[in-house]
């Protein structure tokens, strides 16, 4: 994949993940606990797990989008060999 193609893919992925986070946030998990368990359409623990996974994915996308400086990574002067 070309650098421009990777940037476009990552940007599209970030937009999609943000939309999923917004949708998942529309039903806060703590509010689900207030209803009787027999009325749950979703398990609140699964909602929290999904939100955590989406935030982790967003963080990974942001890390991939961030430009790497000359000191980035373990092989740079600030790495373990310094």
C-alpha positions in Angstrom: 0.0 0.0 0.0 1.3 3.5 -0.8 1.9 6.1 1.9 -1.1 8.1 0.6 -3.2 5.0 0.5 -2.2 4.2 4.1 -3.1 7.7 5.2 -6.5 7.5 3.5 -7.2 4.1 5.0 -6.2 5.2 8.5 -8.3 8.4 8.2 -11.3 6.4 7.1 -10.8 3.9 9.9 -10.5 6.7 12.4 -13.8 8.3 11.2 -15.5 4.9 11.4 -14.2 4.2 14.9 -15.3 7.6 16.1 -18.8 7.0 14.7 -18.9 3.6 16.5 -17.8 5.3 19.8 -20.5 7.9 19.4 -23.1 5.2 18.8 -21.9 3.1 21.7 -21.9 6.1 24.0 -25.6 6.7 23.2 -26.5 3.9 25.6 -24.3 4.3 28.7 -23.7 0.9 30.3 -24.5 2.2 33.8 -28.0 3.2 32.8 -28.6 -0.4 31.6 -28.0 -1.7 35.2 -30.9 0.4 36.4 -33.4 -1.7 34.5 -34.4 -5.2 35.6 -32.1 -7.8 34.1 -35.1 -9.3 32.2 -35.5 -6.0 30.3 -31.9 -5.8 29.1 -31.4 -5.8 25.4 -27.6 -5.7 25.9 -25.4 -6.9 28.6 -23.9 -3.8 30.3 -20.5 -5.6 30.7 -20.4 -6.2 26.9 -21.2 -2.5 26.2 -18.3 -1.4 28.5 -16.0 -4.0 26.9 -16.9 -2.8 23.4 -16.4 0.9 24.3 -13.0 0.0 25.8 -12.0 -1.9 22.6 -13.1 1.0 20.4 -11.0 3.5 22.4 -8.0 1.2 22.2 -8.5 0.9 18.4 -8.7 4.7 18.1 -5.5 5.1 20.1 -3.8 2.6 17.8 -4.9 4.5 14.7 -3.7 7.7 16.1 -0.3 6.2 16.9 0.0 4.9 13.4 -1.0 8.3 12.0 1.6 10.2 14.1 4.8 11.1 12.3 7.8 9.3 13.6 10.6 11.5 14.7 14.3 10.6 14.5 14.3 9.6 18.1 11.2 7.4 17.9 11.4 3.7 18.6 13.7 1.5 20.7 16.6 1.7 18.3 16.9 5.5 18.7 19.2 7.2 21.2 16.5 7.2 23.8 16.1 3.4 23.5 17.5 0.7 25.6 20.9 0.8 24.0 21.5 4.5 25.0 
